[in-house]
Amino acid sequence: MERVGFCGLGTMGGAMAANLRRAGFPLTVWNRSAGRAAELLELRAVQGASPAAVAEASDVVVICVSDSPDVEAVLFGPEGVSAGASPGTLVVDSSTISPTASRDFAARLAAQGVAMVDAPVSGGSEGAQKATLTIMVGGEPADVERARPVLEAMGRSVTHMGPLGAGQATKAVNQVMLCGTYLGVAEGLVLAIRAGLDPEQVVKALGGGAAASWVLENRSGGMIADEYPLGFKVSLHLKDVMIALAMARESGVALPVAAMAAQIENGLVAQGHGDDDVSALARAIRAWSGL
């Protein structure tokens, strides 16, 4: 069993790393801010002093941080992964960044004999905790197969989408589709409330039909209560949608729903709601409707 390192122990990463340890992988972990490794240390993980120290102790290094600059800092900053990695080390980037950035980072790592796959995840904090994430992977087939046991310890669905960057491109598609789903559920529930219907009964009635979705099942309660406990931050979804919109501009694709969602999320972030769950899109629909 390969030794695994994990850099980035946030809402998603901490739970993903815990599942790796529960699966029996020898695990070394690091996080930029201190104090995030307590549960993992109880599971007998080892805390590394830096990303370089994690890489020195690991055959496979998983990264799960917020954005392209964060990935670059973990990989190539002072005491970064590249400083501690040996030829043959495999980097698995589960962050959500642009496909272009993924390909650039992989080329820089390849120059020192280090392989990389991009493996962004979907499924929110619940999926991270339960090891039921959907994982979209880009990279060389041999590298993806080497990473598969690690990925399968964190997710239920692991799909090789194509060459490096294809995982990130697929994640962008995922985030675009979620724009419409979140907005559709929010608009429908607000309409139900304004029409004098019991919104919980509406959810029950529609949950077995064509309107059924993960969002309806898992986020409608918060939208009805106007409460948005964290599953996946508005600010992070906005970052992902902006990646998708940039891809769309390059490809000549129109994404009107995604563009509208980005505008609404920009407003939510400006109002101080960037750390709410992305279902807080309903906050705007409710406010515009006088609720």
C-alpha positions as CSV (number, residue, x, y, z in Angstrom):
1,M,0.0,0.0,0.0
2,E,1.4,3.3,-1.1
3,R,2.2,6.1,1.4
4,V,-0.2,9.0,0.9
5,G,0.3,12.7,1.8
6,F,-2.5,15.2,2.0
7,C,-2.2,19.0,1.8
8,G,-5.2,21.1,2.6
9,L,-7.5,20.1,5.5
10,G,-10.5,22.4,5.0
11,T,-14.1,21.4,5.0
12,M,-13.6,19.0,2.1
13,G,-10.0,18.0,2.5
14,G,-10.1,17.1,6.2
15,A,-12.9,14.6,5.7
16,M,-11.3,13.2,2.6
17,A,-8.0,12.7,4.4
18,A,-9.8,11.0,7.3
19,N,-11.3,8.5,4.9
20,L,-7.9,7.7,3.4
21,R,-6.6,6.9,6.9
22,R,-9.7,4.8,7.7
23,A,-9.0,2.9,4.5
24,G,-5.6,2.0,5.9
25,F,-3.3,4.2,3.9
26,P,-0.2,5.5,5.8
27,L,-0.9,9.2,5.9
28,T,1.1,12.4,6.4
29,V,-0.9,15.6,6.4
30,W,-0.3,19.4,6.3
31,N,-2.5,22.5,6.4
32,R,-1.6,26.1,6.0
33,S,-3.4,27.2,9.2
34,A,-2.6,25.2,12.3
35,G,-5.0,23.2,14.3
36,R,-6.9,21.4,11.6
37,A,-5.2,18.0,12.0
38,A,-6.5,16.9,15.5
39,E,-9.0,14.3,14.3
40,L,-6.4,12.9,11.8
41,L,-3.8,12.6,14.5
42,E,-6.2,10.6,16.6
43,L,-6.5,8.3,13.6
44,R,-2.7,8.0,13.7
45,A,-1.9,10.2,10.8
46,V,1.4,12.0,10.9
47,Q,1.6,15.8,10.7
48,G,4.2,17.2,8.3
49,A,5.9,20.5,8.9
50,S,5.5,21.6,5.2
51,P,4.3,20.4,1.9
52,A,7.9,19.4,1.1
53,A,8.0,17.3,4.3
54,V,4.7,15.7,3.2
55,A,6.1,14.9,-0.2
56,E,9.3,13.4,1.3
57,A,7.3,11.0,3.3
58,S,4.8,10.0,0.6
59,D,4.5,8.2,-2.7
60,V,1.2,9.9,-3.7
61,V,0.4,13.5,-2.6
62,V,-3.2,14.7,-2.7
63,I,-3.9,18.4,-2.7
64,C,-7.2,20.0,-1.9
65,V,-7.1,23.8,-1.6
66,S,-9.3,26.7,-2.9
67,D,-7.9,28.1,-6.1
68,S,-5.1,28.1,-8.7
69,P,-2.7,30.4,-6.7
70,D,-3.1,28.2,-3.6
71,V,-2.3,25.1,-5.6
72,E,0.7,26.8,-7.1
73,A,1.9,27.9,-3.7
74,V,1.6,24.3,-2.3
75,L,3.4,22.8,-5.2
76,F,6.1,25.4,-6.0
77,G,6.3,27.8,-3.1
78,P,9.0,27.8,-0.4
79,E,9.0,24.3,1.1
80,G,6.5,23.2,-1.5
81,V,5.7,19.7,-2.7
82,S,8.2,20.0,-5.6
83,A,11.0,20.6,-3.2
84,G,10.4,17.3,-1.4
85,A,9.1,15.1,-4.2
86,S,11.3,12.4,-5.8
87,P,11.1,11.1,-9.4
88,G,8.2,8.8,-9.4
89,T,6.1,10.7,-6.9
90,L,2.4,11.2,-8.1
91,V,0.5,14.4,-7.3
92,V,-3.3,14.1,-7.3
93,D,-4.9,17.6,-7.4
94,S,-8.5,17.5,-6.1
95,S,-8.8,21.3,-6.0
96,T,-11.0,23.0,-8.6
97,I,-8.9,25.2,-10.8
98,S,-8.8,26.0,-14.5
99,P,-7.7,23.2,-17.0
100,T,-5.0,25.5,-18.3
101,A,-3.5,25.9,-14.8
102,S,-3.6,22.1,-14.3
103,R,-1.7,21.5,-17.5
104,D,0.9,24.2,-16.6
105,F,1.5,22.7,-13.2
106,A,1.8,19.2,-14.6
107,A,4.4,20.3,-17.1
108,R,6.5,21.9,-14.4
109,L,6.3,18.8,-12.3
110,A,7.1,16.5,-15.2
111,A,10.4,18.3,-15.7
112,Q,11.6,16.8,-12.4
113,G,10.0,13.3,-13.0
114,V,6.9,13.9,-11.0
115,A,3.5,12.9,-12.5
116,M,0.2,14.6,-11.9
117,V,-3.5,13.9,-12.4
118,D,-6.3,16.4,-11.9
119,A,-9.1,14.9,-9.9
120,P,-11.7,17.6,-8.8
121,V,-14.6,16.3,-6.7
122,S,-18.3,16.9,-6.4
123,G,-20.7,16.0,-3.6
124,G,-20.3,18.6,-1.0
125,S,-19.2,18.2,2.6
126,E,-21.7,15.3,3.0
127,G,-20.0,13.4,0.2
128,A,-16.5,14.1,1.6
129,Q,-17.5,12.8,5.0
130,K,-19.3,9.7,3.7
131,A,-16.7,8.9,1.0
132,T,-19.4,9.1,-1.7
133,L,-17.8,11.9,-3.8
134,T,-18.0,11.9,-7.5
135,I,-14.5,12.3,-8.8
136,M,-13.6,13.4,-12.4
137,V,-10.0,12.6,-13.4
138,G,-7.7,13.8,-16.1
139,G,-4.3,12.4,-16.9
140,E,-2.2,9.6,-18.4
141,P,-4.0,6.2,-18.1
142,A,-1.2,4.6,-16.1
143,D,-1.1,7.6,-13.6
144,V,-4.9,7.5,-13.3
145,E,-4.9,3.7,-12.5
146,R,-2.1,4.3,-9.9
147,A,-4.3,7.0,-8.3
148,R,-7.5,5.0,-8.4
149,P,-7.1,3.1,-5.1
150,V,-6.6,6.4,-3.3
151,L,-9.5,8.1,-5.1
152,E,-11.8,5.1,-4.5
153,A,-11.1,5.5,-0.7
154,M,-12.6,9.0,-1.0
155,G,-15.4,8.7,-3.5
156,R,-18.0,6.4,-4.9
157,S,-17.7,7.3,-8.5
158,V,-14.3,7.7,-10.2
159,T,-14.3,8.4,-13.9
160,H,-11.3,8.9,-16.2
161,M,-12.4,11.7,-18.5
162,G,-9.4,12.0,-20.7
163,P,-6.0,13.8,-20.8
164,L,-4.8,16.1,-18.1
165,G,-7.2,19.0,-17.6
166,A,-10.2,16.9,-18.6
167,G,-11.2,16.4,-15.0
168,Q,-11.2,20.2,-14.4
169,A,-13.2,20.8,-17.6
170,T,-15.8,18.2,-16.4
171,K,-16.0,19.9,-13.0
172,A,-16.7,23.2,-14.8
173,V,-19.6,21.5,-16.6
174,N,-20.9,20.1,-13.3
175,Q,-20.9,23.6,-11.7
176,V,-22.7,25.1,-14.7
177,M,-25.4,22.5,-14.4
178,L,-25.8,23.2,-10.7
179,C,-26.4,26.8,-11.4
180,G,-29.7,26.0,-13.1
181,T,-30.7,23.4,-10.5
182,Y,-30.1,25.6,-7.5
183,L,-31.9,28.5,-9.2
184,G,-34.8,26.3,-10.4
185,V,-35.4,24.8,-6.9
186,A,-35.2,28.2,-5.3
187,E,-37.6,29.9,-7.7
188,G,-40.0,26.9,-7.5
189,L,-40.1,26.9,-3.7
190,V,-40.6,30.7,-3.5
191,L,-43.4,30.4,-6.0
192,A,-45.0,27.6,-3.9
193,I,-44.8,29.7,-0.7
194,R,-46.3,32.8,-2.4
195,A,-49.1,30.6,-3.8
196,G,-50.0,29.5,-0.3
197,L,-48.8,25.9,-0.7
198,D,-47.0,24.0,2.0
199,P,-43.5,23.9,0.6
200,E,-42.5,20.8,2.4
201,Q,-45.4,19.0,0.9
202,V,-44.4,20.4,-2.5
203,V,-40.9,18.8,-2.0
204,K,-42.5,15.5,-1.0
205,A,-44.8,15.5,-4.0
206,L,-42.2,16.5,-6.6
207,G,-39.3,14.5,-5.2
208,G,-40.5,11.3,-7.0
209,G,-41.1,13.0,-10.4
210,A,-39.2,14.7,-13.1
211,A,-38.3,17.7,-10.8
212,A,-36.3,15.3,-8.5
213,S,-32.7,16.3,-7.9
214,W,-29.9,16.1,-5.3
215,V,-30.5,19.8,-4.7
216,L,-34.2,19.3,-4.1
217,E,-33.6,16.4,-1.7
218,N,-30.7,17.9,0.2
219,R,-31.0,21.7,0.1
220,S,-34.7,22.4,-0.1
221,G,-35.1,22.4,3.7
222,G,-32.6,25.1,4.1
223,M,-34.2,27.2,1.3
224,I,-37.6,26.9,3.0
225,A,-36.2,27.9,6.4
226,D,-34.0,30.6,4.9
227,E,-31.0,29.0,6.6
228,Y,-27.8,28.0,4.6
229,P,-25.4,26.0,6.8
230,L,-22.1,25.3,5.0
231,G,-21.9,22.4,2.5
232,F,-20.1,24.3,-0.3
233,K,-19.4,28.0,-0.1
234,V,-21.1,30.5,-2.4
235,S,-17.7,32.2,-2.9
236,L,-16.1,28.9,-4.1
237,H,-19.0,28.1,-6.4
238,L,-18.6,31.6,-7.9
239,K,-14.9,31.0,-8.5
240,D,-15.8,27.7,-10.3
241,V,-18.5,29.4,-12.4
242,M,-16.0,32.1,-13.4
243,I,-13.7,29.3,-14.6
244,A,-16.6,27.9,-16.7
245,L,-17.5,31.3,-18.1
246,A,-13.9,31.8,-19.2
247,M,-13.9,28.4,-20.9
248,A,-17.2,29.3,-22.6
249,R,-15.7,32.6,-24.0
250,E,-12.7,30.6,-25.4
251,S,-15.1,28.1,-26.9
252,G,-17.7,30.5,-28.2
253,V,-20.4,29.0,-26.0
254,A,-23.4,30.9,-24.5
255,L,-24.0,30.2,-20.8
256,P,-26.9,32.6,-19.9
257,V,-28.0,30.8,-16.7
258,A,-24.5,30.4,-15.4
259,A,-23.8,34.1,-16.1
260,M,-27.0,35.1,-14.2
261,A,-26.0,32.8,-11.3
262,A,-22.6,34.4,-11.2
263,Q,-24.1,37.9,-11.0
264,I,-26.4,36.8,-8.1
265,E,-23.5,35.2,-6.3
266,N,-21.4,38.3,-6.7
267,G,-24.1,40.2,-4.9
268,L,-24.3,37.6,-2.1
269,V,-20.6,37.8,-1.6
270,A,-20.7,41.6,-1.5
271,Q,-23.4,41.4,1.1
272,G,-21.3,39.2,3.3
273,H,-22.8,35.8,2.4
274,G,-19.8,34.3,0.6
275,D,-19.3,31.7,3.4
276,D,-23.0,30.5,3.2
277,D,-23.8,27.3,1.3
278,V,-24.4,27.8,-2.4
279,S,-28.1,27.1,-1.8
280,A,-28.2,30.7,-0.5
281,L,-29.0,31.6,-4.1
282,A,-32.5,31.2,-2.6
283,R,-31.8,34.2,-0.3
284,A,-31.8,36.5,-3.3
285,I,-34.9,35.0,-4.9
286,R,-36.7,35.3,-1.5
287,A,-35.6,38.9,-1.1
288,W,-36.7,39.9,-4.6
289,S,-40.1,38.2,-3.9
290,G,-40.7,40.0,-0.6
291,L,-40.1,37.1,1.7
